Amino acid sequence: MDEGTEDGDVGARAVASLAAVAASLPGGEVRKGQQAMAAAVAEAIDVGRHLLVQAGTGTGKTLGYLVPAVLSGRTTVVATATRALQEQLVGRDLPLLAGLLDRPFTFAMLKGRSNYLCRAALADAVGAGDQAVLLGEAIDRDLVSAVATWSVDTATGDRADLPLALRDEAWAQLSVGPGECPGAQRCPHGSTCFAEEARRVAADADVVVVNTHLYGLHVASGGAVLPDHEVVVFDEAHALADVAADTLGLTMGPGRLANLARGARAVFTREHPSALRLDGAAARLEAVLEPLVGDRVDPSSGDLATVLLGCAEDAADVLAAGRGLDAVGDAIARKERLVQLATGVAGDLRLLGELGAGQVAWVERAGARPVLRVAPVDVGEELPRRLFAHVTAVLTSATLAVGDSFDPAANRLGLDRTGAARADGAGEPAGPPWTGLDVGSPFDHERQALLYCAAHLPDPRSAGYEPAMLAELTELVAAAGGRTLGLFTSKRAMAVAAAHLEEHLDVEVLVQDQLPRPLLQRRFLEDETSVLVATMGFWQGFDAPGATCSLVVIDRLPFARPDDPLADARREAATKAKRNAFASVDLPDAATLLAQGAGRLIRTADDEGVVAVLDRRLATASYRWTLVRSLPPMRRTKDPAEARRVLAAIAASRPA
């Protein structure tokens, strides 16, 4: 690691290099927020201080962190929330900088192991008999043949490069997850493994791009997933705490047991006793979990504990049988995968009986089947020692501050429990462990956007709210001439709103889950008089710039349900720590999600429109200003007539 230098020097160098990059781009412009971000990132990396940067849409935050990271000479991992941003970084931004910066560097993208073709699994599929295909336990032979042909020519084995469509279920038989792979040393195909080759390339790169979930698995594994690095940048960092809660916990359901049974059949026989016992265990687990969906549970007591104990014994039997098998040839790889898979399942089942006070368990639905989930109540207790003690972290998003303060985000992640920054590996403490910076937005939100709160509506918790809300929604959409993104806090509310709009307005109503997301987005963009209604999956990461979206409607303030298991456990922990549970748990989460939803409106300097919140609490509740100050600085009104006038004027300005 380079020794620390004067903060101003590294910051000034980053700003100068950023200006040179901008000058080389067609229409390139210097953005003050981007410059401030680049200087702050350079200085944070130089002294080893964690940095929270709030950068509004249009700031150009990718170059704002890439330029100083590359110039620092530190090995850097960039963790992003979306595949589109990963592809932008590797396909556009990093190649651009490689040709413009005066510091040579290399870069690579690394995905999770299951994204790469497994040669051992492919060999199993090629060798599967016709009987297995007829029984639905193997992939169609023509598909296997096509994949085998592709495997000879592909340099990556990446599913994204596969020139044919393959269902997830089929791909799962041609790939392995981290809990199934025995490792290159114990696999006969280890020397030609696509996933291992991708990791070798990443290990030699100066900048590695991954998704945030993979980084979470790296943290959970104690640093075993990704190559060593000195700096990590989390883009869309508002989602980091939720990702960490997911990857630092575990999921157990009938599907994992059924998968282990399939692995046993691949190694032994279809009717092997251990496979049959696992089939029964999966059925019993599903039966005991089904009535508990939505509930917090104690896996160490009652019927659930009894079933889990039986599952653990059945998984241990498979593990013992696999270890005792004397395999030869390709069967060696199948045996090793089975042993690895059984070890993981048996280990997780054992952990379920040993949960600590800092963990919470609940049952939720994953697709059509119930699963048991476990997560740490406070990821801020885990991340300081697992993450922040090992690397310098830069966390950026358009929505990090809550009511002008970064403290809630820092507390949620445990940055306030992290040791002091240091100027170099052995230097003296150089100030606080983290700092926050809001570089604003290049957009003129006060001119471009109106925040409308329908304060005249009944309280959302009252019986009269829904009909009044639907009437208000219909009037707003009519004034806008369609051009609406409706964001709802429940699937039921979304469905009711969609049906109401279809009945009362002559507009096309696009509904989440009725079409694949990319097709929904394309249809919405192509028909600017359409309406798209959706739930939480569209509050973040959905982009619809231009004339197609001049109205974003939010039905309710997005507070977690009172009975949400993880949120409930976090409230209990806050109360025990003598903190206000609502102020420290519910309000920050709702503020961040509300800001994400409102942020769907203004995506370019030419966008204009209205964010309509159909929840009077934004205008009347004692905490309202915390929420309002977390939003972009839009004009504000409670007058429905003003909101409709603005929307009608925008609609009238659009070409017929």
N, C-alpha and C positions, 0 to 999 in steps of 0.2 A: 504493500500500500504506500502511495506517495505520502510524504510528510505534508502536514498542513501548511498553507501559505496564508498571506494576508487576504481576508475575506473580500476586500474590494478588488484585488487583483483577479481572482478567479471569477467573480461576478462580472467585472468589466470585460474580461476575455469572452465569457459566454455571451454577453449582450452584443459584443462586436461581431462574433462569429454568427450569431443569429441574424444580425443585420445583413451580413454578407450573403447568407443563405437566402434571405427574403429578396435581396436585390437581384439574385440570379433567376428568380421565378417569374413567369409571365404574370403581370399584375400584382407582383409581390408587394406587400406593404408592411411597414414596421408597426407593431401593435404594442402599446405601452404595457398592457396587462401581460402579454407574452414576454416582454423584456423583463418586467419585474419578476415574473415566475422563473425565468432562466437564471437570473442573478441569484435568487433565493435558493434554487435547487443547487447551483454550483457551490454556494457558500455552505449549505447544509451538508453536502457530500464531503466537502473539504474538512470540516470539523467533526464529522460523524454525528450530526444532530438530526433527529427525525423531523420531518417537515410535513405539515398539513397545508395543502394549497387548494383554495376554492377558486376555480376558474370557470367562468360562465361559458355557455355555448358560443363558439365563434372566436374564442381567445387564441386558439391554435396551441392547445396545451401539449399535444404530442411533440412538436418541435421544441416547446418550452421546457420539456424535461429531457428529450433525447440529446439535444446539443450539449448541455452541461454534463450529462452522464458520459457521453463519448469523450468529451474533452478531459474529463477527470482521470481517464485511464483506469478506472476501477471496473472490474467485471460486474456487469449489471444484468439483472433479470427484470423484464417488464411484464407484469401480470395484468391482463385485461379481462373484462367481463364478457366480451362478445367475440365471436369468431370473425365478424366483419372488421373489427378494429385490429385483430391480430393480422389478418390478411393485408390491411392497409399499411401496417407498420413494416411488414416484411416485403410486401410487394411494391410499396411506393416510398414511404418516408425514409427508411433506413438505406435503401439504394441511393436515394437522392443525397443524403448526407455523406455517404461513402464517396461520392464523386465531388463533393464541395468542401468538406472540412479538411484542414491541413493535418489531421491526425488519422492515420490509417487504422481501420478496425474491421472486424468480421462480425457477422451476425447469423443467427439461426432461429428457427421456430421449433419448439418441442411440444409434442402433444402427449396425452395420456396413452399408456401402453395399448389399450383396447382400440385405439384409432389405427393401429398398424396390423397388417396381415401377419399372422403367426404361421411360420412354415411348418411347425409340428402339427398344428391344428389342420392346416391344409392337407398334409400327408394323411392324417386320419380321415378327412372327408373324401379324399381320392380313393382310399382303401375301403370305404364303407360299402357294404354289400347292398344288393337290390332290396333285400328284405328290410334293411334299416330305412331305406328311402320310402318304401311302401308304408312302413309304420310311422312315418313322420319324424323319425329320429335323425335323419340326415337330409342334406340339401339336395335338390334336384341335380342330377349328374351333369346336365348341360351347363348349369350355372357353375358348378365346381370346375368343369373343364375350362370355362371362360376365365375364371379367376386364376386357375393354374397357368394358363397361357399368359395372362397379364403379369403374373408373378415373375416370369422369366425376363420380361422387358422393363418392368418398373424399377426405378432407382430408389424409391422411397417406401413402397408398400403401404402408403398412406391411403386410407379409404377415400379421402377427398379426391384422389387422383384416379380412382377406379372408373373406367369408362362404361359402366353399366349400373343399373339400379339394383340394389340388393336390400331386402327387408332387414330390419334390425335383428330379427330372430335368426336370419341366415348368417349375417355378419358375426353374430355372437359365437357361432360355431367355427368361425375362421379366425378368431382373435382371442386373446386372453387378457384379463384384467390383472392388476398388480397382485391380487390375492390368489391368483391361479398360476402365474408364471414361476417355475422353479429356479429361474436364473440361467444365464448363458452357460455357466460352468457345468450345469447338470442337464443340459438339453443337447441332444445330438445335432440340432440346427443352430446352436448358439453362435457359431462363428459367422453365420450368414443372416442373423436375426435383424429384421428391419428396425425394430424398436431399439435394439442395442446400438445399431449404426447411427440412428438419429440422436441417441444420447452421446455417442462419441463425438459427433459433429458439434453438438451443443457444448460439450466440455471444452472444445477448442475455441469457441466463439467468445468475443468480448461482450456482445449483447445477445441475450436469449429471450425470446418472446414466448410466453406461455399463457394459459388461461388461469384465472384466479383460483378455480377449484383445484387444479393441479398443484398450484403453490400451497394451497391448504393441505393437500395430502403430503406434500414435502414437509411442512411444519409438523404434521401429525406423526410422520415417520421418524422424526428426529434428524431430518436433513438428508434422508437416503434417496430421495427421488430425483432431485435436480443437481446439476454440477455445482461445485463451490462457487460462491460469488460474494461480493462485498457490498453491493447496493441492490435494493429492490424498489421498483416503482410500481405502485398499485394505481392503475387507472380505473375510474369509476369506484373509488375506494369507499364510497358510502355503503357498498354491499359487502365489505370485507368481514365485518363482525358476523353477519349471517352465514357467510361461507365458512368462516372459522368454526362456528357452532356446529355446522354440518360435518366438516371433515375431522374435527376433534372428537366427534361422537361416533355412534355406530347405528346401523340399521339391521334389524333381523326380521325376516318374514318367511312365509312358506316358499317363496320363490328361491331363496338361497338354499333351502333344504332340497327342493326339487332339482336345482342345478347340480348340487352335490350328488344326488341320486343318479342323474344322467352321467356324471363323471364316473361313478362307480360302475354303471353298466358298460361304459366304454372300455373299462379296464377288466372287469370280470365278465359276467353274463347278464342277459336281460332279467333273469329270474333270480339273481344272486340275493341271498337273504338280507345282506346289508342294504342293498338298494330298495328292496321291498319295505324294510323297516323305516327307511327314510321317507318313502312315499306316505306311510302311515303317520310319521311324525309331522310331515308338512300339513297333512289334513287336520291333525289334532291342533296344530298351532294356529291354523287359519280359523278353526272353530272357536278357539278360546279368545282370539284377538277380535273377531268380528263384532261382538256386542260391546267392545271397549273402545271402538273408534271415536276419537275426539276426547278421550279421557286421559288424565294423568294416572299412571299405574306404578305399582311397586313390583318389579319382576322377581323379588325374593319371597313373595308371600302368596298364599291362595292357590287357586287352580292354575294360574299362569305360571307360578314357580314350579309346580308339579310337571306341567307340560314341558317347560324349558329344560328341566332336569332330564326328562326322557329324551328330548332332542339332543342334549349334550352327550348322553350315553350312546345314542345311535351314531352321532358324528364321530365320537371316539372309536367306536367299533370299525367304522369305515377307515379311519386313520390307521388303526392297528393292522387291518387287513391289507391296506395298501402298502404299508411299510414292510409287511412280511412277504409280499409277492416277489418271486424271483422272475423278473421280466427280462426279455431279450429284444433286440431290434427296436422297431418303432414303438413297441409296447413300453419301453423304458420312459420315453417322453410322456406317454399317457399316465403312467404310474406316478411320475414326479409331479405332474400337474394335479393329479388327484390328491396326493399327499399335501401339496401346498394348499389346495383349496380346502381340504378337510381340516388342516391345521388352523386356518383362519376362521372357519365356521365354529370349530370346537372352542377356540380361544375366545371368540366373541360371546358365545353362549356361557362360558365360564365367567366372563366379566359382568354379564347381566345379573349374576347373583352376588356381585361384590361392589355395587355402585356406592360411591361416596356421597357425602352431604352436598357437595358442589355440583352434583349431576341431577338431571331430571329425565324421567322416562315417560313416554306417552305413546298412544296408538293413533295412527293416522292411515288414510287410504292412499296407496300408491297405485294408480291405475284402477284395476278392478279388485285388488286384493289388499287386505289390511297388513300393516307392518308395524313393528315395535321400533320406536326411535329413542335414542339416548343422546343427550347433548350436555355440555357444560353450561351451568346457569350463567356464569360470568366468564366470557372468553378473556376479559381483561386480567383474570388471574393466571391465565395460561400463556398469553402471547408475550409478555415481557421476557420470560425465560426461554420460551421456545422460538421466538422470532426476533424481537427487538434487541436482545442481547448479542446477536450474532451478525447483524447487518445494519446498514443505515437505510432507513425506509423513507421514501417520498410517497405521500398519499395524496392523490388529487381527484377532484370531482367537481361538478357544478353545484353540488349540494352537500357540503360538509358542515357548515356552520349552522347552528340552531339559535335563532334570535341574536345574530351578530357574534356569537361565541363559539369557539372551537372546543371548549371544555367538555361538553357532552360527548362529542366524538372521541376525544382523547381519553376520557374516563371509560367509555364503552370498550375501547381497544386496549386499555391498560397502559397507555403512554404516560399517564401521570404516576405510574408505579415502576417506571423504567429509570435506570441509572443515568447519571449526568453524561452529557456529550464530552468527547475527547478530541483534541486537535490532531492526534495521531495515535498509533497503536499503543504507545507507552507514555503519552503526554499527560499533562495535568488536566483536571476537569475544565471544560470550556463553556460553562453555563448550563442552562436547563436542558433536559433531555429532548424536548421538542419545542417547536414554535409553529404558529399558524399565520397564514397570509391569505387575504382575500384580494385577488387582483381584478375583481369586477368582471364586467362584460362589455364587449365592444358595441353591443346593441343599445339603442335608445328605447328602453322598455317603457318609459313614461310616455313617449310619443306613440310607440307601436302597439301598446297593449293596455287593455282596461281590465281591472280585477273587479268583478261584480259578485257581491254576496247577496243572495236572495233572503234578506233578513225578515221579510214579511211571511215567509213560509212557517208552518208549525214546526215545533221541535222534531228532529228526525226520529226521536224515540216515541213519538205520540202516534195514535191511530190515524189521525187526519193527515199525516205527512205524505204518504205515498200518492194519493190522488192529486194533492196540491203540487207535489214535485213533478208528476207526470204532465200536468197542465202547463206548468212553468217551462219544462223541458221542451214541450211541443211548440210553444210560442217562440222560444229562443231559436230552435232549429228552423222554424218557418221564416223568421226574420233573417237568418243567415243564408237561407236558400240551400239548406243541406250543409256541406262544408264543415261537418261536426265530428269531433272525436269525443265520444262519451265514455268516461272512465268511472266504473262502478266498483263498489266495495264488496259486492257479492254477486255470484252467478245468478241468483234468483232476481235481484234487482235489475241486472242486465237483461235477462230474458223478458221481464215484465215491461221494461222500457222499450225494448225492440218491438214487441208485439203492439204496444200502444202507438209508437211512431208509424209502424206499417199500416195501422188501421186509420190513423188520422191525417197522414201526410203522404203526398205523392213523391216520395223519394226512395231510392234504393237504400235499404238498411243492411249493412254487412255486420255479421255477428261472429265474435270470436269462437273458434272451434268448429264453425260450419265449413271453413276452408282452411288449408294450411296457411300459416302466418305470412310467408312470402307472397302467396297469391292474394291474401286479404290486403296486404300493403299495396300491391300493384293495382288491384281493383280500386282501392281508395284513392290512390294518386291519379289514376286515369280518369275517374269520374268525380269532378270537383263538387258536384251537387249531391254526392252520396253521404251517408252517415255510417260511421264505424263505431260500434259499441263493444266494450271489452272490460275485462276485470284486471287484476293486479299485474298480470304478465305484460300488459301494455302501458302501465304507468311509467315504466323505465325502458330506455333503449329503443323506443319506437320513434321513427323519424318520418315526418310528413311535411316537408317544407313547401312553401308556395301557396297557391290559391286554393288547394284542396282542403285546407284546414284553417278556418278563421274563427272557430269556436271550439274551445275545450270545456266540456262540462264535467264537473266532479259532483257526484251525488251526495256524498257525506264526507266529513273529515275522516281520514283513514286511520282511526284508532284500532288497535288490536282488540279482538273480542275479549270480554271479561274472562271467558273460560278458556282462552288460548293457553295451552299447557306451558309452553316455554315462557311466554310473557308473564303468566301467573307466577311461575317460579322466580322470575326476575323481580317481580313486585315484592314477593315475600322476602327475598334477599335484601332488597332495598330497605324494607321496613325494619328488618332485623339490624341493619346497619344504621338505623335512625335517620334515614333519608326519606324524603317524600316520594312515594312510589310513582305517583302520577307524573310528577315533575322530572324524575330521573329515568323513567322507563317509557311511559306511554307518550308523553309530550314530545321528546326528541325524535322518537321513531315516526310519529305522525307528521311532525314538521318536515322531516327529510322526505318522506313519501309524498306529502302534499307538494313540496317544491319540485320533486321529480315529475309529478303529474302536470303541474302548471307549466313546467319547462317544455312540454310537448308543443306549445303554441309558437313561440318565437325561435325559429331555427336558422334564419338568415336575416340580413339587414333589411330585406324587403318585405318580410312577413308582418302582418298586422291582424289584430283580432281581439277576442274577449275570452278571458278565463272566468267561467261562471261556477261558483261554488254554491250548491243548493242546500246549504246547511247554515242556519242562522247563527250557530255558535261562533262562526268566524267573525261575526259582528258584535256578538253580545257576551261571550264568555270572558271570564277574568284572564284567561291565558291567551286571548286572541292576538295580542301584539307579538307574542313570541312566534306565533305562526306567520303573521303578516311580515315580520322582519326577516323571516327565513325565505321569503319569496322574492323574486326580482322586483325592482322598484316600479311597479305599474301604477297608472292612475287608478283610483278606487271610487266605487259607487255602490250604493244600496238601492238605487232607483232602477226598477226593471224597464221602464220606458227608455231611459238613457242607454241601457245595454242593448235594447232592441234597435234604437236609432243608429248606434254605432255599427251593429251587424248589418242592418239594412243598407247603410251607406257603403260599406265594404262590398256587399253583394251587388249593389248598383254599379260599382266601379269596375266590376269584372266584365270581360267581353261576353257578349251574348252567345 
